[in-house]
């Protein structure tokens, strides 16, 4: 067994991995200083720790007797910290399909090139899968959970976590708490979980879901599907052709670039199509529609006692109002009149009513509407 004094170790930089070792340097913030490094020279050795901060490089059959301090283990074997509460860092090496289980201490748990299962404990943990198709589970504090390369399953669990899938087609779930959740590259399935979350799909064709809380949901690049839930949510599809669902609550839904499909859901929603030929559906509530650039289709749902508003309807520009959900069969079922303020109010014979801002009633004819059968 060999030891090397006075070095420091930090398992996380721009890319998680084995740490640099340095001697007689000023200790950077966030680094832990280790006095002793223990490496076996043969199989099935027994290591005995010191009262200081130790690093143990162990293999199959090795045994470690931990002592005081804040210790780290570097291994290619499955490792559970268990009751060795002074072990803070575990780094897997090689490409074995090993697993790591944390403790109640603040842990740094790092995978290798294999398919790893990494579980945090009760402390504030950092988990990193690195390469391979990994499964990572945060514990019961505010954790950082990073999938890395491969098709990973990444879960934040309780509290306010930062959860990131990394490259590959990942399944990412923030769990309870107000989380920051990122799918990153690949075609990901991303769920914010309970709490007021910020969720980004990243590049790729992603499915983003967050069914509770007041959330901010972003599709980013790719043809994304985003579904919000019961809170007052903000949804931004980003580039490409997205499908966006506001759910219940008073939501703000932005299509962005591309030919998007926007559903407001129940609640009083603000729906902005952005660039592209968009389809915008208000559903229940008094909704505000803005089509943006392109030839847009505004779908008015049958309802009474509410007033939808279209901010930028342009007949000459190719916009159309779809009334197929109402009882309107033709122009004879519509009452079109000015509100005296430069706007037009359209009332359907079934009581459905909507407003066109800045539109003269005389500019509207049958080409502005699509009627049901």
N, C-alpha and C positions, 0 to 999 in steps of 0.2 A: 504494500500500500504506500502510495506517494502523496505528499502534501506540498502545496505551494502557498506561501503566505501573502497577505495584503493584496487582494485583487477585488474588483467589483464586477457585478453581474446585473444586467438588465435584459430580460427576455423579450421586450417589445420595443421595436423601433418602427421604421416605415414598413418593414416586412417582418412579422414575427418569426423568430428562429433562434438558433443558439446564440448566446451572447458573446460579445467581445470580452476578452479578459485583458486587464491592464494592471500594471503594478506602479505604485507610487505616483498616482495622479490625483488631482483634486476630484472629489466625489460629486458628480452632477446631481441635480435635483431629481428625485424619483428613483435613483439607483440604490441598490443595497450592497454594502461592502461585505465580502466574504473573506475570512482569514485563512481558511483551509479548504483545499481541494483533494478529494479522495478518489483514486482510480485503482481498480483492481488489476493485478498482474496475472491472475489465473482465475479459473471458474470457481464458483461456490465459495467466495470469500465472505468474511464477516467484517463489516466496517463499524467502527465505534466513533461516534461524533464527539465534538468538544462542546464546551460551554459557549463558544463563539458561533459565528455564522459559517456553516459548512456547505460545500457542494459535493455530492456523491454521484460518481459516474458508475453505474451498476449494470450488470447483465443477469442472465438467467442463473438462478441458484444462489445469487448473492443475498446476504442478510445485512441489515443495517440496524444498529443500535443508536437511535437518535438521542441527543442530549439537549442542552439549552440552545439559545440563539434562534436565528431565522435561517432555515436550511433549504437547499434546493436539491432535486434529484433529476439526473439525466439518465434516461434508460430507453431500451427498445421493448420493454416488458410492460404488461398491464400493471397499473399501480394505483392503490387506494391509500390516501393519506390517513384515513381513519382517525385513530386517537393520537397520532404523531402530530400534535397541533403546532409544533414549531416548524413543520415543513410548509413553506409558502409557495415554492415554485416547482413544477414538474414539467420537464421537456422530454417528449418522445423523440427518438432518433430512428433512422432507417426507414423501412417501409412495412413493418409489422402492423397487423390489424389489432393494435393494442387499445386499451381504454384507460381513462384516468377518472378518479373520483376525488373531489375536493373535501375540505373540512370546514369548520366554523371560522378558520383563519382567513385573512385576505389572501387569496390564491391567484397565481399566474399559471395557467394550465395550457400547454401547447402540444398540438398533435404533430404527426410526421407525414410521410408520403403515403401511408396506408389509409385504410378506412377506419377511422377512430370513433369511439364513443367517449365524450368528455362531459362530465357532470360537475357543476359547481356545488358549493356547499352553502353554509349560512353566512359566509363573509361577503365582502365586496370583491368580486372576482373578475378576472380577465381570462376569457377562453378563446383560443385560436385553433382552428382545425388544420390550417395549412393545406397541403395537397391531399387528394383522396376524397372519397364520398363519405363525409363525416356526419355524425349526429352530435349536436352540442346542446346542452341544457343548462341554462343559468340557474342560480340558486334563489335565495330569499332576500337578497339585497340588491343594490343598484349595480348591475353587472354590465360588462362589455363582452359581447359574444360575436366572434368573427368566424365565418365559415371558411373563407379562403377559396382555393381552387377546388373544382369538383362539384358534383351535384349533392349539396348538403341539406340537412335538416337542422334548422337553427331556431332555438326557442329561448325567449328571455325569462319566462316564469314571472315571479312577483316583482314588485317595486318598479322604479323608473330605470329602464335599461336602454342601452344602445345595442342594436342587433343588426348585423350585416351579413348578407348571404355570400358576397364575393362573386368571383367568376363561376359560371356553371348555371344549370337550371335548378334553382334552390327552392325549398319550402321554408319560409321565414315567418315567425310568429312572435310578437312582442310580449304576449301574456298580459297579465294585469299590470296596472301602473301607467303613468304617462311616459310613453316610450318614443324613441327615435328608431325607426325601422327602415332598413334599406335592402332592396332586392339585389341591386348592383347589376352587373352584366348577366346576360342569359334570360331565358323565358321563365320567370319566377312566379311563385304563388306567395303573396305577401299579405299577412294579416296583422293589423295593429293590436288586436285584442281589446280588453277592457281598458278604460282610461282615456285621457285626452292625448292622442298620439299624433306624431308627424311621420308619415309613411311615404316612401319614394320607391317606385318600381325599378328605376334605373333603365339602362339600355335593354332592349329586347321586348318581346310581346308578353306583357305581364298581366297577372290577375291580382288586383289590389282590393282588399276587403277590410272594412273596419266598422263593426255593427253597433258599437256603443261609444259614448263619449262625444266630445266636441273635437273633431279631428281635422288635420290638414293632409290631404291625399294627393299625391303627384304621380302621374304615369311616366313622365319623361319620354325618351325616345321609344318608338315601337308602337304597334297596334295593341293598345291596352284596354282592359275591362276593369272599371273601378266601381265598387259598390259601397256606399256609405250606409249608415244605420239611423239610429234614432236621434242623434245630436244635430246641432247646427254646424254643419261641416263645410269646409272649403275643398273643392275638387278641381284639379288642373290636369287635363289629359296630356298636355305637352304636344310634341310633334306626332305626325302620322294620324291614322284613322282610329279613333277611340270610341268606346261605349262607356258612358258615364251615367251612374244612377245615384240620385241624391238621397233616396230613402225618406224617412220622416224627418221633421225638423225644418228649420228655415235655412236652406243651403245656398251656397254660392258655387255655381258650376261653370267652369271655363273649358271649352273644347280645345282651344289652341289651334295650331296648324293642322290641316288635314280635313277630310270629310267625316265629321263626327256625329254621333248619336247621343243626345242629351235627354235624360229624364229627370224632372225635378222631384217627383214623388210627392207625398203629402207635405203640407207646409207652404209657407210663402217664400218662394225661391227666386233667385236671380240667376238667369241662364244666358251665357254669352258663348256663341258658337265660335267666334274667331274666324281666321282665314279658312277657306274651303266651303264646299257645299254641304251644309249641315242640316240635320233633322233635329228639331227642338220640341220636346213634349213637356208641357207644364204639369200635367196631372192635376191633383186637387190643390186648392189654395189660390191666393191672388199672386200671380207670378209676373215677373218682369223678364221679357225676352229681348235679347239683342243678337241679331244674326251675324253681324260682322261682314267681312268681304265674302263674296260668293253668292250663288243662288241657293237660298235657304228655304226650308219647309218648316212652317210653324204649325204644330198640331194643337188645336184647342179642344180640351176635354169638356164634355157636357157637365155643367154644374150651375147652380143658382146661388145668389147671394155673394158671389165673388167676382172679381174683375181682373182679368189678365191684361197686361200691357205689352205691346210690341213697340220697341223704341225706334227701329230703323227699317220699317217695312218699305220695300221699293218694288213696285209693280214692274217698272221698266227694267229693273235690274234682274228680274227673273225670280223674285221671291213669290211664294205661294202660301196661302193659309188653308190648312186641311181641317174641314169641319165634319169628317166622316164619323166622328164619335158623337156628334150632336144629331138632332132630328132634321137638320136642314137638308132639303133635297134640291134646292135651287135658289136663285136670287129672290124668288117670291117669299121665301121663309126668313129673309133678313130685313131688318130695319136699320138703315144706314143714315146717320145724322151727325152734324157737327156738334161739338160741345161748347162752341162759342169761343174757344181758346186756341184755335188752329189745329185741333185734333179731331179724329173721327171715332164715334162710338158705334159699334155694330152689336145689335141685339138679335139673337136667334129666337125663333118662335117658341122654343122650349125654355126660354129664360136665360140661356147662356149669353154672357156679355163680355166683350173685350174692347180695348182701346188701341187705336193706331196713332202714335204720336207724330205730329207734323204732316199728316196726310189729309188731303182735301177729299170729302165724300164723293165729289164728281170724278175723281181719278179711279174709282173702284168699279170694275165690271166683273163679269163671270170669270175672266181669265185670272183674277186675283185669288180665286177660291177653288178648292177641290171638295166636292160634295159626295156623300155616301150614296149607295144604291137605294 
